[in-house]
Structures are given as C-alpha cells and as structure tokens.
C-alpha cells in the first residue's frame, strides 16, 4: 500500500508540505504476493516454500488544525499491493474519529478530514486500516494501526492566569531592584515553531520600571522614588508569542506596585512658637496641654519621642508621647503659684525613635519648638504654715488650757482674712476647741492619759471673703503623763505555800504595775504595813530591783489546820510625788511533792467548797468504778453468748464445741462445781450432749460390790465410756463432736498458782519514785511510806 499526500494549501507552509510530500513519497508500502520456491529433495520430490512478505508499513499522517476551507481537508491515501485498480479491493477505516471526523474512499483509499480540528483539545488520533476483497470480504491485508497528528498553528495568544498582580517595593530603592516576576502561558505547541515562544515588554509604567523580555522580572528603573510624592503605580506588561515578531499573538496583565515606607523624613513642628495658658490651680500629675510634630512617614518610622531640653521647663513640667495620636502630652510636675512665677518657657524637641542609617546624609531627624506657658491667677484656699502639727498637753490639765496654735494665710495677693474651725464629725471636738480668729487650740475637759494617750483632730481654714474654699490640716495632740495612779501588785492569783516550807524559804517573788508611763513607774518599793501587828507566819524582803520576795517565818504548815492566809503588801512608786498602794495577797497551803514541786490545790478547794471530805470522794469513785465494771462484764457476756451448735438438719459440717470455762485449778473450788467431772453418775444426769436431740438415757451405776465413793471415781473411765458410746451410736449426725473437760487429774505435782494462800512478806522496795509520778499517786506514796515507817518502827 502506498501513502501519498496532496499539496499544501497554505502558502507559508509550502516548505513544510514539500518536506511532507517527500517524506510520504519515499515511503511506499507494497503488497508483496507470496512466491513459490521449490527445493528438490533426495528422494526426487520437490518441496514448495511459501514466504509471506510484509504488505503494510504505516507511518503517521499530518493534518493542519483550524482548517476553514469549504471542502474536506485531504489527509492521505491508503493503497495495497493487491489493488490492481479494478475496484476489487475495499478499504475500511476504524478508530478515533473514524466516520465522524475522518472518512475514507473505499475504492481509492483517500482519507479526508471533514471537521476543523483543534490541537489544544486533541493532538493526535489513533486509527486502524484494513483492505478487504470486495467480493469475498476476505482480508487482503491484516488490520494495521496508524496515527494522524494534528499540525499546530499559532492560534492561541499568551495568557497570565493569575493576574492582575500586587507587588511591594521599598521607596528610595536603587535602580535594578527586583520587584516582581510575571509568567505567561501559551497553549500552542512549544516544540513546533515559535508559536509558544514568548517575549515580555512593558506597555505602561515607564520610566519607573522595566521588565526582562525573557524572564518577565520587573525591576525599578528610576532612582529615589519617594513614597510621599507618589505611592502607587500601575504597570502593564505584555507577553507576545512568535518571539515578538510581526503577526504574533499577545496578552497583557497589570501589576499594581506600592512603594513601602522607610524613615526618610524627619519630624517637623508646624510652627516654631506656641503659647499655653495654665491656671495655678492645676493638679500635679495631670495633663495641662499638648503639642505635635508632623512626620510624613508611616508606622514605626513616624514614632516621635518628645523631651524638654531646658532646665526651667523640665523642673516644673514633663512631656510624654501618646502612641495613638503621636502627640506630646505636657503634664505638671510641681504646683504652680501665680504670686511667685507667672510664666514659663519650654524648649521642646521631637526626635524619631527608629533611625535608618542609610539616610543619615539627609540630616538630623529631629526638630525643636518653643512653648511659652502663662500661669493664670486663681482664688486659692488658705495655706497652713505646716503640713501637719504635733502638740502636747499634760493630763488632768484645767479646762481651757492652751494646747497650741495653727496658722494659715491666703496665698493670693489680696491676703484675705482666715477663719479656723474643727471638723465636727471627729471625736476630738469633745476635748478641744479652736479660736476661729487666732487658731489657738484649748482643752474643753480634763484629759486622762491612761484612757487615751493621743488625740487626732482636723483643723480647717477658709477665707472670710470666700468660705467655700477650705483647707485641711491634721493635728495630733499627745497627752503627757502625771503621776496620778498608785502602783499595785502585778498578780491576782493565789500564792501556793508548801506544807513542807522551811523558815527563810522564799515562797514567791512579786512585782508591781503602774498605769503611769515608764518614766514614773520604773522603780517600786515594797514593805509590810507598819500599822499592823508583826506577821508570825511570813515576812517580805524588798529586792531593790522593783521586786519583792515573800519568805516563810516558820515550818510545818498544814492545810487541814489552816489553808488560807492573807498578806497585805504596801507598794511605792518612784514618781514625783510618790504614790503608794496596798494589795492583799492570798496564800494557800497545799501538799507539795518532793524537791519543792508544788501540787495544785484546785481540786481540793472545789471539794472543800462542796462540803465533801477525801474519804467521801474515794467512796464515790469506788462506786462509779464498780458500776462501770458491772456494765462491761454484762456487755462481754452478751457478746460471748454462743449460737446453737446445730442450726438445721441440713447443715452437715464439722463442728468443734469448745468449753472455755477455765478455773484456777483443782484447788479452786469457787470458780465452778467440779463434782460433775469427778462423779460420772452426776455428770450423766446433768450433762446432755448438745449435738443430738435428747433421748431417754440409762444412767451408769457403779459395779455391785464396789465400795468406792462417787468422788473417788476417776474421770478417765467416764471419758472412755463416752468415747465408746459415740463410736457405737449410729443415730448421731455424721460429724465429730469434740468435748473438752478442763480437768488436770488428781494430785497435780506443780501445786496451786493462786496467791490467796501465799505467805506475806515485807518488801524492801523504795516507793519514793511514786512522788515523781504526779499528784495522782501522792496518796499512794504516803500510804506506802507510812507502811515502811511502821515496819521499820
């Protein structure tokens, strides 16, 4: 089969068609008819060889896209070597687009494209060709596959899929600074011709920006572009295919370029001189005015720090920056006084906070301005000569005694008269008053330092011409002490005297207290009253250190004979004049432990006051202990009560019956009746088994002719008899029953361990250690001590 193509229709593709024609003409597909080759064999016969030859050699066809002619576009021709031109061969075409896009002449094998094709939608088509015998429909050639490629033409313009674009570049950038890169796409075949070869150019944005024709990188083309002069630029970039030649297709996009700010502008005050009026009543720390310098930069590049650079203004005023408004807020550091200074001059400087060293050549990034402040005169409240006053006065001073005086004046130039008065809401008005003209403070009643040593009052002053303007000042009055309180003994508790006290022994050391202050109450003297008879029991010794010692004068005090003693003591202070006071101490006699340890007497005192003796108390305690023991024993017996051994007939378990009644041995006849163990006959009558239902039983009698008494029968025989009965009786439940008898047998060699019949012996133990156990064992120690002394005697 031969493949051939027609001439090209487009004039500018003549060369291409020529190459295609030559390429197609040089490739003939011939249908080779099989020839017969004969080989003579040894036996004289001939062998025929059939060698089939290839009749189809397919190559790809080419068809131009976007064909707009009225006739179908010729693609190529199929031809088989079996075709003699007599119309006996029929050509069939199948595959992609067969019959709809591509049609074939069944007789000639010519292929035409009936529709305009678009390479960007489908670049090639795969089809199958076959040659059949028209009469027999037999395949003259096997089915073969070939490709029709769509030849590209420049029918797609370059596009910017993501445009328009936004780009940023700092102002004042150098020439050639990269700003942005654009990339266009072309749907044409980049491997065929220049249809997809794109060149970039700038249509709008010169002379500020330029673009690289190959890479599409946009760069700055003008130096020192100032954001403050122009901030936004719209740059239009064109992309053209066919390498930019005439006839190429093009597309464009817009890049919106914004110059970002840098700190290239210093702050500037709109004017060099400002004036401000501030009343003298302005509060310290509060804003009194504001000033602002302008900066054409943005953000942190426009931040300004304000400062007062002259000492006259910096001592009285301060300035701070408001971050939101970038204003300088002027505040007052000290109070203003119109009468002292009426004007202030402030030199204010504004400096950029964030400097850019690249632009230092532009000069210093700061500016200064002068602010003149005029102080306004205001009718002010009176001013006291001091911020606070401290005065003093002696206690018990006469009513009307002068404590002190306060002074206030009108700070204004007219010097208006001042009136004084006290705050009626305070408690101090009960004790003091003030002269409204002179400011003298006097007492209104006697003062007591021991009741209230300090008084806090508030004095107010107002102008006569303007009573609404008030000033306040705190006044503290200290009440000075005079010696008007006698001393007294410091303790109100009873003094304990041991029964074993010896003559000359110090019973207790006492001190004194005085309500007066330290200066008048630091020294005390002590003595017994001189007008009373000499005390035969106690005396008093002044230690000359503001303490005194009570000393016993005799021995053998007995609390049963006399329990309480009273001792009056006279105390003098060291004040001027000296005052004295008499205090009576109560001394209580109590039994004491050894080594001088005092025993408390509160329990005995309570009993004495209740009218109960020690013996009565012991009897009551014993009754209480016995009742408690009975209750505990009752509760214990209730808890130890056993449940019945057999709960139900179906409960078949092993049980151990334990009798926990243990006595004091065979010699202890009071614990329980042991006759039941010694007399098997009595035990037989009194002791029934608890693990079976009781039945009529025959009592075991001693053998006839036996002279042994029941008490002499050995219990061993009784236990053995019981064991035989338990083994032989078939009516008992199928579990063991253990019976325990606490019998030790006759004649225990160890003897009894009971202490009832033990001979008494006298102990040589020293019971003095009971004294160290506390007051609770004092009586026991005395009893053992008396017993030891009796034995010794």
Secondary structure as the mmCIF struct_conf table of DSSP 4:
data_model
#
loop_
_struct_conf.conf_type_id
_struct_conf.id
_struct_conf.beg_label_comp_id
_struct_conf.beg_label_asym_id
_struct_conf.beg_label_seq_id
_struct_conf.end_label_comp_id
_struct_conf.end_label_asym_id
_struct_conf.end_label_seq_id
STRN STRN1 UNK A 2 UNK A 2
BEND BEND1 UNK A 9 UNK A 10
HELX_RH_3T_P HELX_RH_3T_P1 UNK A 11 UNK A 13
HELX_RH_AL_P HELX_RH_AL_P1 UNK A 14 UNK A 25
TURN_TY1_P TURN_TY1_P1 UNK A 26 UNK A 26
STRN STRN2 UNK A 28 UNK A 28
HELX_LH_PP_P HELX_LH_PP_P1 UNK A 32 UNK A 35
STRN STRN3 UNK A 36 UNK A 40
TURN_TY1_P TURN_TY1_P2 UNK A 42 UNK A 43
BEND BEND2 UNK A 44 UNK A 44
STRN STRN4 UNK A 46 UNK A 50
STRN STRN5 UNK A 61 UNK A 64
BEND BEND3 UNK A 65 UNK A 66
BEND BEND4 UNK A 70 UNK A 71
HELX_LH_PP_P HELX_LH_PP_P2 UNK A 72 UNK A 72
STRN STRN6 UNK A 73 UNK A 77
TURN_TY1_P TURN_TY1_P3 UNK A 81 UNK A 82
BEND BEND5 UNK A 85 UNK A 87
STRN STRN7 UNK A 89 UNK A 95
TURN_TY1_P TURN_TY1_P4 UNK A 96 UNK A 97
STRN STRN8 UNK A 98 UNK A 98
TURN_TY1_P TURN_TY1_P5 UNK A 99 UNK A 101
STRN STRN9 UNK A 102 UNK A 104
TURN_TY1_P TURN_TY1_P6 UNK A 106 UNK A 108
STRN STRN10 UNK A 110 UNK A 113
BEND BEND6 UNK A 115 UNK A 115
TURN_TY1_P TURN_TY1_P7 UNK A 119 UNK A 121
BEND BEND7 UNK A 123 UNK A 123
STRN STRN11 UNK A 124 UNK A 133
TURN_TY1_P TURN_TY1_P8 UNK A 134 UNK A 136
STRN STRN12 UNK A 139 UNK A 139
BEND BEND8 UNK A 140 UNK A 141
STRN STRN13 UNK A 144 UNK A 151
HELX_LH_PP_P HELX_LH_PP_P3 UNK A 152 UNK A 152
BEND BEND9 UNK A 154 UNK A 154
STRN STRN14 UNK A 159 UNK A 159
TURN_TY1_P TURN_TY1_P9 UNK A 161 UNK A 162
BEND BEND10 UNK A 164 UNK A 164
STRN STRN15 UNK A 165 UNK A 170
TURN_TY1_P TURN_TY1_P10 UNK A 171 UNK A 172
HELX_LH_PP_P HELX_LH_PP_P4 UNK A 173 UNK A 174
TURN_TY1_P TURN_TY1_P11 UNK A 175 UNK A 176
STRN STRN16 UNK A 178 UNK A 181
STRN STRN17 UNK A 185 UNK A 185
BEND BEND11 UNK A 188 UNK A 188
TURN_TY1_P TURN_TY1_P12 UNK A 190 UNK A 191
BEND BEND12 UNK A 192 UNK A 192
TURN_TY1_P TURN_TY1_P13 UNK A 193 UNK A 196
STRN STRN18 UNK A 199 UNK A 204
BEND BEND13 UNK A 205 UNK A 205
TURN_TY1_P TURN_TY1_P14 UNK A 206 UNK A 208
STRN STRN19 UNK A 209 UNK A 211
TURN_TY1_P TURN_TY1_P15 UNK A 213 UNK A 215
STRN STRN20 UNK A 217 UNK A 220
BEND BEND14 UNK A 222 UNK A 223
TURN_TY1_P TURN_TY1_P16 UNK A 227 UNK A 229
STRN STRN21 UNK A 232 UNK A 240
BEND BEND15 UNK A 241 UNK A 241
HELX_RH_3T_P HELX_RH_3T_P2 UNK A 242 UNK A 244
TURN_TY1_P TURN_TY1_P17 UNK A 246 UNK A 247
STRN STRN22 UNK A 250 UNK A 260
HELX_LH_PP_P HELX_LH_PP_P5 UNK A 261 UNK A 261
BEND BEND16 UNK A 263 UNK A 263
BEND BEND17 UNK A 265 UNK A 265
STRN STRN23 UNK A 268 UNK A 269
BEND BEND18 UNK A 270 UNK A 270
BEND BEND19 UNK A 272 UNK A 272
STRN STRN24 UNK A 273 UNK A 279
TURN_TY1_P TURN_TY1_P18 UNK A 280 UNK A 281
HELX_LH_PP_P HELX_LH_PP_P6 UNK A 282 UNK A 283
TURN_TY1_P TURN_TY1_P19 UNK A 284 UNK A 285
BEND BEND20 UNK A 286 UNK A 286
STRN STRN25 UNK A 287 UNK A 291
STRN STRN26 UNK A 293 UNK A 294
BEND BEND21 UNK A 296 UNK A 297
HELX_RH_3T_P HELX_RH_3T_P3 UNK A 299 UNK A 302
STRN STRN27 UNK A 304 UNK A 308
BEND BEND22 UNK A 310 UNK A 310
HELX_RH_AL_P HELX_RH_AL_P2 UNK A 311 UNK A 316
STRN STRN28 UNK A 317 UNK A 321
TURN_TY1_P TURN_TY1_P20 UNK A 323 UNK A 325
STRN STRN29 UNK A 328 UNK A 332
BEND BEND23 UNK A 333 UNK A 334
TURN_TY1_P TURN_TY1_P21 UNK A 338 UNK A 340
STRN STRN30 UNK A 343 UNK A 352
BEND BEND24 UNK A 353 UNK A 354
HELX_RH_3T_P HELX_RH_3T_P4 UNK A 357 UNK A 362
BEND BEND25 UNK A 365 UNK A 365
STRN STRN31 UNK A 366 UNK A 376
HELX_LH_PP_P HELX_LH_PP_P7 UNK A 377 UNK A 377
HELX_LH_PP_P HELX_LH_PP_P8 UNK A 380 UNK A 382
STRN STRN32 UNK A 383 UNK A 384
BEND BEND26 UNK A 385 UNK A 387
STRN STRN33 UNK A 388 UNK A 394
TURN_TY1_P TURN_TY1_P22 UNK A 395 UNK A 396
HELX_LH_PP_P HELX_LH_PP_P9 UNK A 397 UNK A 398
TURN_TY1_P TURN_TY1_P23 UNK A 399 UNK A 400
STRN STRN34 UNK A 402 UNK A 405
STRN STRN35 UNK A 408 UNK A 409
BEND BEND27 UNK A 412 UNK A 412
TURN_TY1_P TURN_TY1_P24 UNK A 413 UNK A 414
STRN STRN36 UNK A 418 UNK A 422
TURN_TY1_P TURN_TY1_P25 UNK A 424 UNK A 425
BEND BEND28 UNK A 426 UNK A 426
HELX_RH_3T_P HELX_RH_3T_P5 UNK A 427 UNK A 430
TURN_TY1_P TURN_TY1_P26 UNK A 431 UNK A 431
STRN STRN37 UNK A 432 UNK A 434
TURN_TY1_P TURN_TY1_P27 UNK A 436 UNK A 438
STRN STRN38 UNK A 440 UNK A 443
BEND BEND29 UNK A 444 UNK A 445
TURN_TY1_P TURN_TY1_P28 UNK A 449 UNK A 451
BEND BEND30 UNK A 453 UNK A 453
STRN STRN39 UNK A 454 UNK A 463
BEND BEND31 UNK A 464 UNK A 465
TURN_TY1_P TURN_TY1_P29 UNK A 467 UNK A 468
STRN STRN40 UNK A 470 UNK A 480
HELX_LH_PP_P HELX_LH_PP_P10 UNK A 481 UNK A 481
BEND BEND32 UNK A 483 UNK A 483
BEND BEND33 UNK A 485 UNK A 485
STRN STRN41 UNK A 488 UNK A 489
BEND BEND34 UNK A 490 UNK A 490
BEND BEND35 UNK A 493 UNK A 493
HELX_LH_PP_P HELX_LH_PP_P11 UNK A 494 UNK A 494
STRN STRN42 UNK A 495 UNK A 498
TURN_TY1_P TURN_TY1_P30 UNK A 499 UNK A 500
TURN_TY1_P TURN_TY1_P31 UNK A 503 UNK A 504
STRN STRN43 UNK A 506 UNK A 513
BEND BEND36 UNK A 515 UNK A 516
HELX_RH_AL_P HELX_RH_AL_P3 UNK A 518 UNK A 521
BEND BEND37 UNK A 522 UNK A 522
STRN STRN44 UNK A 524 UNK A 527
TURN_TY1_P TURN_TY1_P32 UNK A 530 UNK A 531
BEND BEND38 UNK A 532 UNK A 532
HELX_LH_PP_P HELX_LH_PP_P12 UNK A 533 UNK A 535
BEND BEND39 UNK A 536 UNK A 537
STRN STRN45 UNK A 538 UNK A 542
BEND BEND40 UNK A 544 UNK A 546
STRN STRN46 UNK A 547 UNK A 552
BEND BEND41 UNK A 554 UNK A 555
TURN_TY1_P TURN_TY1_P33 UNK A 559 UNK A 561
STRN STRN47 UNK A 564 UNK A 573
BEND BEND42 UNK A 574 UNK A 577
STRN STRN48 UNK A 580 UNK A 590
STRN STRN49 UNK A 592 UNK A 592
HELX_RH_3T_P HELX_RH_3T_P6 UNK A 594 UNK A 596
HELX_LH_PP_P HELX_LH_PP_P13 UNK A 597 UNK A 597
STRN STRN50 UNK A 598 UNK A 598
HELX_LH_PP_P HELX_LH_PP_P14 UNK A 599 UNK A 600
HELX_RH_AL_P HELX_RH_AL_P4 UNK A 602 UNK A 610
TURN_TY1_P TURN_TY1_P34 UNK A 611 UNK A 611
HELX_RH_AL_P HELX_RH_AL_P5 UNK A 614 UNK A 640
HELX_LH_PP_P HELX_LH_PP_P15 UNK A 641 UNK A 644
BEND BEND43 UNK A 645 UNK A 645
BEND BEND44 UNK A 647 UNK A 647
TURN_TY1_P TURN_TY1_P35 UNK A 649 UNK A 650
BEND BEND45 UNK A 664 UNK A 664
TURN_TY1_P TURN_TY1_P36 UNK A 666 UNK A 667
BEND BEND46 UNK A 670 UNK A 672
TURN_TY1_P TURN_TY1_P37 UNK A 674 UNK A 674
HELX_RH_AL_P HELX_RH_AL_P6 UNK A 675 UNK A 678
HELX_RH_AL_P HELX_RH_AL_P7 UNK A 680 UNK A 686
BEND BEND47 UNK A 690 UNK A 692
HELX_LH_PP_P HELX_LH_PP_P16 UNK A 698 UNK A 700
HELX_LH_PP_P HELX_LH_PP_P17 UNK A 702 UNK A 703
TURN_TY1_P TURN_TY1_P38 UNK A 704 UNK A 705
HELX_RH_3T_P HELX_RH_3T_P7 UNK A 710 UNK A 712
BEND BEND48 UNK A 713 UNK A 713
HELX_RH_AL_P HELX_RH_AL_P8 UNK A 715 UNK A 728
BEND BEND49 UNK A 730 UNK A 732
BEND BEND50 UNK A 734 UNK A 735
BEND BEND51 UNK A 746 UNK A 747
TURN_TY1_P TURN_TY1_P39 UNK A 749 UNK A 750
BEND BEND52 UNK A 755 UNK A 755
TURN_TY1_P TURN_TY1_P40 UNK A 756 UNK A 757
HELX_LH_PP_P HELX_LH_PP_P18 UNK A 758 UNK A 760
HELX_RH_3T_P HELX_RH_3T_P8 UNK A 767 UNK A 773
HELX_RH_3T_P HELX_RH_3T_P9 UNK A 775 UNK A 777
HELX_RH_AL_P HELX_RH_AL_P9 UNK A 778 UNK A 792
#
